[in-house]
Amino acid sequence: MSGENNEVTVNAVDENDNTVKVDIADDSVPAEELTFKNKLRQRGLFSHYFVACVFIFVFSLIVYVMARLSPAFAEFWSRYPAYWIKLVLSKITGIFSFSVAELLLISMPVLMIYYLVASLRASNNEKEPYIFYKWLLPLVCVVLIILSCFFSAFSPGYFRYGLDKNLSIIREEVSGRELFDTAVRISDEMEALIDDVNFGYGQSSVMPYDYNELSDKINAAFKKYAEKTDYIDSFASNPKPIALSELFTYTHISGVYTFMTSEANININYPDFIIPYTMAHEMAHQRGIAREDEANFVAFLVCMESDDAYIRYSGYSNMLDYLTDALYSADRELYSEFNSNHYPKEMRSEFSAYSAFFKKYSNSKASAVTKTVNDAFLKSQQQKAGTKSYGLVVDLTVAYYKNR
């Protein structure tokens, strides 16, 4: 408020001591004469936008605490209120063909420097002692809204019922023999469609359409899958290709879901067979499946619903990779048997080409940092296995094939 206005408002006159009671209405009054309430008002803490942000944050925090305490509440919240929050955010950011989250991340250093310089200049040029707070509050509000999005729209998904309960399957520790049998079944199913997949360009497979057509096909597969279940719903969304995918590959991340913009972001620098499965995985997060192993399995199920051979191939090949990694750790003898008698020759070529592609990115420092951060984050959300939880998808896969 400008210091030029020195008006006061008379509220009442005390007949005993004739003292006039006033509400101070400007910032020029010396600080020692202000009441505590007026000090807060001068700092902007009673402004409508700040009060609204605080209210939203507190409400979201209550939702988060309740979700951690009650799987039933977390299940309800993930299926309904959180679904609508993510849908609205997705529709807003879906207007743009580029990733809003990536743009914000890239521009963040510039915006922070500009904001810091502007606030310092304003503080130096103004006489009012509380101008600093007026510049600080918008930044605080941005942080509160980001945290509110996480607490209300995404995090409850970590505490909802497990996918095994929602799929009515029994999940338990699996043996090497069970991993072997499941890997053989998936290999056999893959063999039925492998002739429809084109291999070239260094023996890796080639996706027979562009990114936008893939997006349409995954959306269609998701809709088809969601119609068969009650624990997940679907909506048309626009998964965003990461503009700096080449640099992003050094983090070893093939895709990321950003909860504050509800965008599924896809690293398009990875080989073709990774991209459909990754897109389905990130879109599973977008639809309320927070746990990484469960998002992996939903991605597999969605790929299986597609009418497109290459998308199903992507689901099979990625799942087979998880199964053989687990089998190698569980039983080397059975792994050798599978490798000798059941491993599709096309998959040998695929993963050989993948190894050659990944060699330049394998020992990056960025990947070590992102893995540490992701591991800590997942553990903070009661995912005790941390980044190893991605591989726990094999438990769900074995249980699912047993059930079939």
RAJO-V855038 format. One record per run of one state. SS is the DSSP state (a for helix, b for strand, c for the rest). FROM is the first residue (numbers start at 1). TO is the last residue. If there is no record, write none. Layout:
SS_FROM_TO / SS_FROM_TO
//
This chain:
c_1_7 / b_8_13 / c_14_19 / b_20_24 / c_25_30 / a_31_33 / c_34_35 / a_36_42 / c_43_47 / a_48_69 / c_70_70 / a_71_79 / c_80_80 / a_81_93 / c_94_99 / a_100_125 / c_126_130 / a_131_158 / c_159_162 / a_163_167 / c_168_175 / a_176_191 / c_192_193 / a_194_196 / c_197_198 / b_199_200 / c_201_203 / b_204_205 / c_206_210 / a_211_226 / c_227_239 / b_240_241 / c_242_244 / a_245_251 / c_252_254 / b_255_258 / c_259_262 / b_263_266 / c_267_271 / a_272_286 / c_287_291 / a_292_305 / c_306_308 / a_309_330 / c_331_331 / a_332_341 / c_342_344 / a_345_361 / c_362_364 / a_365_380 / c_381_385 / a_386_403 / c_404_404
//
